[in-house]
Amino acid sequence: MSDTAKPSLEELKAELKRENNKTEYKRTFRNTIFILIVVAAAAVLISSFFITVLKVTGDSMTPTFETGQIVIAQNSNEFETGDVIAFYYNNKVLIKRVIGSPGDWINIDADGNVTVNGVMIDEPYVDALSYGENTDITFPYQVPENRYFVLGDHRETSVDSRSSTVGCVTQEQLIGKIIFRVYPFSDFGSM
């Protein structure tokens, strides 16, 4: 007779349970990795084609936006007067407010009042109107085709479409319209 003892029924059940747990763990781990890859791919696709997350720097948009705030821009090519947009300029991202669309006539008087096509626009988001120190274009000014005339909300210091340095924003420069503020959490919400 052999000296090796046969495993008991309880030992066989315990071994079977351990093997089943190993198999279940492997399946759960594989599924978790798959889900993480799918979520990461979806996040990359969404951020590439639909939204862009941006961090605000500078004070050209105060009081609307402060340095350090994080906002979301919806990728778009259609804007209206008053929309806040993000665009590329000299390898930087700038955030400004759309004042005029292609073909619009823009005029800014000495006191900083802005008219679009002869109608003065209401700008409650600006705390101090200003003609601007960096203004070097002649008003009235017609916005060229496929471009947008933009101004910062902090008109005294903002370098924007009033300066030929920045000029009007072209379609190729556009990132999108700012639609949501993510951080700080106290200002969390849609624009």
Secondary structure, DSSP 8 states (H G I E B T S, - for coil): --S-----HHHHHHHHHHHHHHHHHHHHHHHHHHHHHHHHHHHHHHHHHTEEEEE--SSTTTTT--TT-EEEEE--S---TT-EEEEEETTEEEEEEEEE-TT-EEEE-TT--EEETTEE---TT-SS----TT--S-SSEE--TTEEEEE-SSTTT--STTSTTT-SEEGGGEEEEEEEEEESGGG-EE-
